[in-house]
Structures are given as structure tokens and as C-alpha cells.
């Protein structure tokens, strides 16, 4: 970060949001988006390149930016033309230990990244060189050879006969078959899975396996996005049936059919992988192996990349200029982040003070989003709601909101105070909770402190910013605060995790039957709107149905959104060739298997 930019940022924070935030901001200067590696790699799914609304390089906060925003994403390099080269070890990182390797027992990015090189899905998201193309989120076969459905209820999947699990006991290299798929999706619906609600359309008793290479899903209701669900790198990795039967513990041992085999995991050190010579996509991967180093310290990550010990880096906004200067040959990739900070309320408690929409609106009006965007996003951002703007036409934009709703997302401290006092806010003692360490720390913590200081201007009886442990308190094996287990005198500060389809955002966060409904919301009208959208086969009609549900959420202010959606910056060493993007949490399969080292 340049001295002038640092001075401007410090002045703004000191003048408007309190000395405490300034001091922490100085201590964390240059740490911007560190840790986003576990969340990034192309962002969420999209049908079209993003054409969002909101400020970008000084645009009005509620105006459409269109091509101005689209021009901010891209990459500095050119696609290689040479033939792929075999050999070498890729060097990656993550910022903390994995709480578990069992994706059916976790919602942590620190689970998804290390298992992604090892496991396979039925389908996966197609990676691409071009950033906008990657954001389109097209799918392609992985373990499946084909899929077809006559009515969005019956889905017939044919498996690749050549796909095999790794040659590791007790699986010992046997072929992947239909019973593995059935066992995996049956296990996904177990009560222990914090994401089980996303599979509500699947009835294990109605999964048929007429032969070893055919799986038939007969869903409980028409579900048009089913192919996206079985492509996601968050929920749909296929396990050997031996794991489901308890012959080994998938929380500790990872056996899959992917391009790499996990060799070792040492907490606080890292994970090592070796090439799977029997992967079903012959000739790949090109590299011999990979290492993920566990590097919690953002400054160390910057130093290790500059020293050539890391091949990839998610770069803090404020360090982009410095890192480019120090690494002039590295490629820079810019894309929209999956969505920045949001505020979550406890709405499952009928006595929660935040049942009063006046109080929720007061908090929204108290946030100066333009100042946040200038300080935290280098003035390059768009305003996002409850789905990543990389979803393009599926994502809600400010321009979709009627003026009488959009007004609640504009800074108005006077009206904020009036609503707050009218709703009885002056008697409240509330804690704003934030998890550490998390995959987006410390940038998110700094942003949270900025928002906290804006909200602190309201006349609370007491208002505090509290950090809790990400693994123990926030995730807690699907029982933590992130899953709605927090009292009504707490509000949560966090972001929307990268997901691959609009339904995985709106259903997951807001449907009463979702196990990951952080708000504990139960709104029959919204449930019906989401249920209707899920069953619409015509894509244009389905887009509109989801937008109507999303607008309703914004109108009700169930959480504070409409926040600046920043860019993420990635740097790739020049020795890494053909680095493609677009498969989110599946990067270890799709991205690593496609690149080679010079």
C-alpha cells in the first residue's frame, strides 16, 4: 500500500469510525483479502458475466455500472501455446488446520480445499482461461458419462466404467459403481450433516441402481438445478461405500477417485499429495504432486510468494501494487469476490428484539456503504445482496429494487437513530460476533470493526465487538453460531460463502427446512416462493421467480445486505502454466489437473 493511500485510509477511519479501528487497521495494514484462497478461484456460478449495480470507481451507489464493472475483472497473462510438460510439485497454502476431512460433517472452507484434489463428483464445473467465461459456471462430466431427465423429477446418471478409487486399503483400487453413489447421497441426508437440508429433494429409498453403472434419482419434487447440486465442490463429493459402512473414518482418512492421492497431513504444517496414475482422465494430471502449507500469518504468505515458495497467492487489495512491483513476472487475476460482509439476526426466537423490522432497518441505514467501499475495497466494488454477483442474471442488483425498498440501503444516520429509538434500541445490550481464524481473516475482521464503529453511533445501552473461535464456536461440527445457534442479543458479522447456484444461496440461508438457515427464519410466504422457483423448468421464468424471492428478502431486511462486493486479486507464479479458473471448491480436481509447471 502506498504511503498516500495509507494516510487517506487512516484519516478516514480516524475521523469517522474511532481510533480503535484505526489502530487495528494500522496493525493489519496490507492484510486485505488474505486467506480468500479457500473461497476464491472464480467465485460463484453464473449464467452470464456479471452486469451488477453499485459504485465502481466512484459511480453512484445505486446506479447500474454494467460494462464499467465488467471491465474490472480479467487477467494479465496470455494462455500458453506450448505443449503440456510432465513433472514437478505445485506449492499452495491455506490459513489454518482442517477441522475434519468429512464434508458431510462440516461447512468449513478448511475442509473443502484439502479434499478437493482427492475426491470426485458426478459432474463438475468447467474451468476456463477467460474470467467472464469461467463465471458462466457451465458443467461437465466427472464420474458420470451422461445425465438426462424428462421432467426434473427423474434423473438418470450413467457412470464412466473406467473410473476407479485409489489403490488404498480397504478400497484397494476397485471401480467406482452405482452403490457408492447411492451410499454417498444416503449419508448426505443423515442428521449429522449440517448441509442435509440442501438435499431435501432426494429420497434415499428412491435412489435406484439397476446396474453397476446406472443411478436413477427419483426426487420428491421437481428440482431443475439438480445437475448444479451434484456438481458442487461443497456437498457432492462421492465417497467409497466402505467409508459409509464404517470400514474407515473419512474424517481422518481421505480415499477418492480424483487426480491426486493424499500422502500426509500434519497439523500446523501442511498436506502433501501425489499424482494418481490411474485417474479416469488419461494423461492427466501433469504435475507429480502438490503441497498445501498451513500459513496463518498473512505477512508470511506474502513473503513466501515473493521468495518463490508459493505458486499461488490471494493478494490483499492494499498490497497489490507492492506485490506486483516485487513480482513483475507473476500473473494477476481479478474477479468479483463471492460477497462481502453481511449482518445476521436471530429470527427464530419470537422474543428477539430484531423481530422488529424498524430495528433491522435502523442498522442498515447506519452503515455508510460508500465509505466502506472506499476504505475496504479501494473504491472498486458493486453492491451485493444474498448471492454472489458472479451469478450474473441470477443475482439481485440494486436496480431491481423499487425506490421504496432501495432507500433502506442508503446511509441516513438521522433516520437510523429515529427508527432505533422508536424500536426500543436504547435498552439493548448486544454483541456483534465474529469468528477467528477464518479463511478471510484479517480483512474481514478489519471490515467488521469498521461496520461496528458505524453501528456504535446508535444509542445502544451497550454494544460490543466479540471474537470467537471459528472451529469451536462458529462451526462446531454443524452446531455452532453459523447454524443459527446463537442468542437473540447477538448479531453475526460474516459473508456469504461461495456457492454454485442461486438456490444454494436462498434456500440454504432462508428456507425454514434448511439445516444451515443461520437466521432460524420461518416465513411461509418466502418458503413458498423458493419452492415454486425450484420447480420451474423454463430458465427465464426460473430466473424471475428467484429474483422475486430475493427482492422479498431485501424488502423484509431479514439481514443487513446491500454491502460493497469487492474484487479479489490472485497472483500466479510464471512457472505455473495454464492456470484455469471456475470450479470454486473443486479447484484441486479441475484446476490442478489442468496446469503444468515450466
NORNOR-V775864 format. One line per field, one symbol per residue. phi: phi as a letter, one per 30 degrees, with the letter a starting at -180 (. if undefined). A space follows every 50 residues. Layout:
phi = ???
This chain:
phi = .ddddddddddddddcbjdddddddddceicgcejdedccijiddacbed bdbkdbhjdddcddchddddddclbdccddcddecdjjbdcbabcaddda ccddbabcddcddddddccbcdbbdddbddddddddidcbdcddcabbbd biccbccccddddbdddbdcdhidddbdddddddddddcdedddcdddcd dccedcccbdadcbbcccddaebddeddddcddcbcdccddddddidacd dcbcbbbddbcdcabbeiclbbbbdddcddcejbddddaabcdcbddedd dddddddicbcbadceedceddddddbdcddcccbdddkcebcccdcdcd cdddddddddddddddcddddedddcbhibabdcccaddddhddcdbedd ddedceddccdadddedddedddiddcdcbcccbcbdbdbdceddddddd dedddddddddabbcbcbddddcdchhibdddcjcbddcbbccacdddbc aedddddedbddcddcdedhdbceddedddedddcdddddddeddddddd ddddddhdbdbicecddccccbddddcidcbkchdcdddddddccbcd
